[in-house]
Amino acid sequence: MRANPGQTALYVVGGNKFMHVASDGTTREIGLLASRNGFVDMKFGTTQLVIVDGANGYVYDTLADTLTRITAPGWRGSNRVGYVKGSFLFADPATGVFYISALEDAASLDELQFATASSSPDDILAAVDNHQEAWLVGQVSTDVWSYTGTTGDVFPLEQNAGAVMEVGTLGAFTVQTLDGALFWLGRTPEGSGKVYRAAGYTPQPISNDALEQRIADAIEAGENMNDAIAFTYADRGHGFYWLQVPGLSTTWVFDTKSGQWHERSDFRLGEHVQHRAKHHAYCYGKHIVGGDDGKLYVLDRNANTNAGDPLARDRISPHYAKPTLQKSVFGPFELDCIVGKGRPGGAEARVMMRYSDDGGTSWSRWRTTTLGRIGETQAKALWTRNGSAFDRVWHVRCLDDVAFGIVSAAVQGQ
C-alpha cells in the first residue's frame, strides 16, 4: 500500500487488483496486475505511482487515473523501486545490474541507461533511495551511487567510493528507511541474521542477542528469508522498525528513540503468533496497516483489542534469586499499574499472574486479581501466598478490553 505525498489518497494492491481506498474505507478498482501472489513495491513520482512485482512493472498516471503496464524495451524487471532526482530506480533481478527511467516517466526506459554495482560480484536484491542517492543492497554488500547531473547518453549516477559497505541483506523487503537512515535484515560473507541501521555510510548492528538467536534458529530450520518483510512508521516522537521474520512466533519492533526492541503479536488459541500487520501507510491522519487476510486496520494506541480479538499484554520478569542461591520465601506480589478503568459495560477488569521455579520450563496455574471497576482508582493488583523458590520468574498477563500499563512490580523475598 502507498499514500500519495500529501497523504490525501491511499492506494493498495489486493490479489491482482489495484485499488484506491477512500477515507471512509470504500474502495474503487483502478486496474489489474498480471500477478496475484507475492510482494509488490510502490513509489510515487510527481504525477506517477510506479508498481513492481518482480517480473512486471506498472505506471499509474494520477492525472489521467489510468494504470498501464511497462512495455519499454529497457524494462528488465525489478523487485523494488526507488526514486532519485526525478528518475525511477530499478534493479534487474538475480543480477548486479540496475537502471533508471527518463525524468518523471517510468514507462520511458532507455536500454543504455544502466550500470553494474561493482564493489562485490553479488546480485542486487533491493534498489532503494535514501537522501536522493541510490542504495543498492546486494546479497553481501551495499553500494551507494550519487547523482552527477550529467545528461544525454551518459549515465547520471556515479558510485560513491567512500560508501561501500560489506553487509548485504537476507530479505529485499526488510530494507526500509526511517529518520533518514536505512534499516535492514543483514547478511555478510561471514554470517547472517543481524539487523542493521546505517549511520551515514556505516552499518551498525542494532539487534539484540534474543532476536539474533531466534533468527539463527529460523535459518537453521530452513525458513525462507526471502519472505521476511518490514515497514517503518513514526508516532508521537518515536520511530518504529517493524520486522516480520518467517519462523518467529512474534513480530519484533525496534523503537529508535529508546533504542530498545519489543515484541507484538496476535493472540490465537492461547498462543502468540506474528502480528497480522505486514504493510503500512500513513494517510488520512492514521497509521493504516494490512496483512494476508485482505483487510485494512488502523494502529490505535488507545485500542485494547486487536480488532475485537483479545490483545495479550505480557510481562515476564528477570530471574529472582539470591547470590548465595538460598531459598527465598515470597510475600505479597503487587503490580503498580493502571487501575480503575473497568471493562466496557462497567464490569471489573482482571489481570493474571503465574510463576516458574525452573527457569520457565514449567509454570504454576494462572491466578487472577482485580484491576478494578470504573472509578476504583485505589484497587490493588495484589497476589498473596506465593510460596518459596531458589530461583523465581514472574509472568503477568492482561487479556481484558482495558488500558493496562505497568509502572513497576514489588515482592518481598526472605
N, C-alpha and C positions, 0 to 999 in steps of 0.2 A: 504494500500500500504506500501511497505517497500523497502528501498535501502540496498544493501549489505554494510558491514562495510567500504569498500573502496569507496563507493558512485559511483561505476562504473557500476552498474546494478540495474534496478528498476523492482520490481515485484508487481503486482496488482491482486485483485480479483474483477471481474465484473460479476454479476449474479452468476452462478456456475462455471465460467471459471477462472482458474489460469493462468496468462499470464506474459510474460516478455515484457517490453517496452524498445525499443532501444532509443538512444539519438536523433534520427531523428523522433521519435514518432511512428514508426512502431511497431506492436505488434506480438507476437508469442505465440500461445496457448501451454501450457505445460501439463495441465491435468484438470480434472473436480472434483468439490466438490459435495457432496451429497445434500447440501442445496443451495437454491437460494436467500433467503431473510435473513435479519438481519445483525448484525455486525460480523466481524471476527477480530482476533488479530494475529499478526505475530511476530516472534522473531528469529534472527539469532544466531546460534552457530558457530563453526569453519567450518564445512562443511555441515551444515543442516539449512534449514529455516523451522520452525515449524509454522503451521497454525491451529487455533482452531476456532470453530464456536458455542461452547456450548456443543452440543451432540457429535461432531466428532472432531478428530484430524488428521492432515496430516503432512508428512515429505517430504520436497523437498530436495533431495540429489543434492547439487550444482556441485559435480564432475560427477555423472552419469546422471544428468539432468533428473531425474525421480521424480514423485510425487506418494507417496503411502499413503494409509490410515492406521492410527494406530489401530492395532487389538490386541495388547498385553492384557492379562487378567487383568493387572493392570490399564488399561485405565478406568477412571471414568467419563470422560467429563471435560470440562473447558471453561469458557468464556474468560479468559485472559491467557497469557503465559509469564513467566519470565525466566531468565537465571542466575543461581547463581553458581559460581565456576565450570562451565563446565556441570552442570546438568540443565535440563529444569524443570521449576516450574509450577505446575497446581493446581487448586482448584476444588474440587468436587462441582458442582452446588447445591444450596439450602442446603448446609451442612457447618459445620465448619472444614471440612477435607481438607488438602492439601497434595500434594505428588510430588515426583521428579522422573526424569528418570535416567538411567545409564549415566555415563560420555559421553558426546558428542553423545548420541544416544537416541533420543526421542521415538523411536519405541521400546526400551527395558525398560519395566516398571515392577519392582518387586512389587507384590501385598502387600508386607510388608513394603515398603518404603513410609510410610505416617505418618501424625501426625494430631493432632487437636489443632487449636488455642483456648487456654483455658482461656484467660483473661475475655471473655464475652461469653454467650451462644448464640451469633448471628451467622448468616451464613456469610461465606466469599464471598464477591462479586467480589473482584479483588485481585489476587495474582500477584504481580509485583516485579521487582528487582530494588534496588537503593543502590549504594555503595557496591555492591556484597553482599547485605543482602536481605532476603525475607520479603517484606512488605505485610501483609495480612490485607486488608481493608475490614471490615465487614459492617454490617448494622448500628451499633452504636459504633464500636470500631475498633482499628487498633493495631495489634501486629507486632513486628519485630523479626525475627529469624535470627541468625547468623550461619555461617559455623564453625563447630568444627574440621573438618579434620578427623573424625573417618571414618572407612572403614568397609566393610563386612556387617553384618546384622544390625549394629547399624545405626539408622537414623542420618545423618551427619549435621542436623540443630538443633539448640538449642534456646529456647526462651530467648530474651534479657529482663530480668525482669525490667530494667530501661527504657524500650522503649515501654511502654503500653500507648496508647492514647485513651481517651474516646470520640473519634469522628470517625464515620464511613462515609459512602458515600450514596448519593441518586442514583448515576449512575456509574456503573462499568467502563464505558468508559470515564468518566471525570477524572479518576486517571491517571496522566501523570507526567513525570519527566522533569525538566528544571533546568539548572545551579546547578545540584547536589541536588536539592530539589524536594519533591513530592508536587503536586498541586491536589486538588480535590474539587468537589461539595459535601459539608458535611451534615451530619445528626448526631445528638446526642440524648440521651434519653429525653432531654428537648425540642427539636425542630429541625428544619431543614431549609436549604436554604442559608447558608453562604458558601463562597468559602474559602478554607484554603490553606496555604503553610506551610510545615513542616520546622521549623528552628531547625536543629538537630532532636530531637525526640519530639519537642514541636509544636503542631498545632497552627498556628497563623491565625486568620481571616484576609483576605485581601479584601473582598468585601465591597462596599460602600452601603449606605442606598438606593440609587436609584436602584441598581441591586437587593438587597435583597427584596425590595418591589415588584419588578416585578416577582421574583422567587416565592415569597409567593402568589401572585395573581394567578400564573400559577398552583401552587399546589392546591389552593382552587378551581380552575376551573376544577380540575380533570385530568390535563395533566399527561401523563405517564413519570415520571422522569427516568425510565429505558432507555428511548430513548435519554437522554442527552448525549452529546459527546464532547470531547475536543481534541485538539492537541497542541503541542508546537513547536516553532522554534526560531532561533536566526538569527538576521540580523543587520549588521553594529553596533555591540556593544550593541544592545538591545535584550532582551529575551521576547518572547510573549507567553502568555497562552490564547488560542483561544477557547471560550466556546459557545456551541450551546445548548440552553435550550428550550424544547418544550413549545409553548405558548407565547414566547417572539417574538417581531416584528423585533428585530435586533440581531446581533451577538456581544457578549461582549468580549473585548480583554484587557488583563492586560499586561502592559509594566513593566517588572521587574526593569528596570533602573530608570524610573521616578516614579515608584510606583503608577501610575495612570491607570484608566480604560478608554477606549474609545469604541465607537460602530462602527461596519462596517455592510454593508448591500448591497443587490441588490436593484435596484430601478425599480419597475414594476408598470405600470399603475398609475403612480404618487404617489405610496406609497413605503415606506421602508419595505423590507422583509428580513429575515435572509439570510446571505451570502451563496452562493452556495457551498463554500468550507467546507467540513466536515472531510477530511483526508489529511495528509501531508507527504511528504518525501523530503529530501534534496538529490538530485542526479544530476549528470552531471553539477554541479555548479549552480543549480537552485532550487528554492523552488517550488516544484510541488504539486498541490492540486487537489482533486477530490471530486465530490459530487454525488447526486442522479441521475443526468442526464447522467451518464456514460461517461462523458468527463473528460479529464485532462487539467489543466490550469497551467500557471506559474504566481506566485506572482511577479509582476514587479512594483517597486515603481515609475518608470518613466511612467507607463501607466496611461492615463487619461480617460479610459473607462473600463467597465467590459466586456472584450472580445467582444467589439463592442456595448454593451448596455450602456446606459447613466450611468455615475458614479456621483452620487449626493454627493457633498461636502457641508455639512450643518454646520452652527454655530449659536447657539442661545445664546443670552446674558443673564446675570443675570437681575433681576428687576432693573429698573432705577426709583427711587422715592426719593423725598426729605424727610428727617427725620420728617418734620412737616406735610407731606402729602399734601403740597400745589401743585397746578397745575404747571407743567413745560411747557414752550414754547420752542420747539426744533428748533435749527438752522440746518445747513447742517450736514448730516451724511456721514462720509468719512471712507473708508477702506484703511489701509496701507497694501497692498498685492502685489503679483507678477502681473505685468502688462507688456505689450509689447511683449507677446509671440504669440498672434494671434491663430486662428484656422487653421488646415490643409487647404492648398489652399490659405491662405492669408486673409481669412475673419476676421472681427472683432470679438473678444471674448466678451462675455457678462456675467454679474453677476446680480442676482436678490436679492431684499430686500422686506420684508414686516414687519409689526409690529402688536403687540397686546396690547390693553389697558385694558384688563380684565384678565390678568394672563394666557393667552394662550387659553382661551375658544373660542375666535373668532379672526380672523386675517383680516388685510387690504388686498387689492388686491396686487399681486406681481407687482413691478416696476423694470425695468431693467436699467442698466447703463453699460458703457464700461469698458472693461479690455484692450482695445487697439488692434490694428493690430500688426503684426510682426514688431518689431523695435520701436514701440511707447512707449518708456520707461518712458515718462512723462505723460502718460494717468492718469486721475483722476477717481477713482471709488467713485463717489460722488452722493448723493441724496439731493435735497432741498425740501422745502415745506412739512415739516414733522409734522405740526400741534402741538397739545398740549395734555397732559395727566397727570393724577395724578400718574399713575404707567405704565411704558412702558417696553415692552420686544421686542428686535430686533431679526430678523431672516434673515440671508443671505444664499444664495444657488447658487452654480455654477454647471451647467449640461454640459457645453461645453467641447469638447475634447481639453483641455488646462491645463497647470500647474496652480494650484490655491493654494497659500499658504498665510495665513493671519498672519501678524505681530501684528496688533492691529486695533482698530476702535476708532474714536473720534466723539463726538457730543456735541454741546453746549446746555445746558438746562437752561432757565432763569425763 
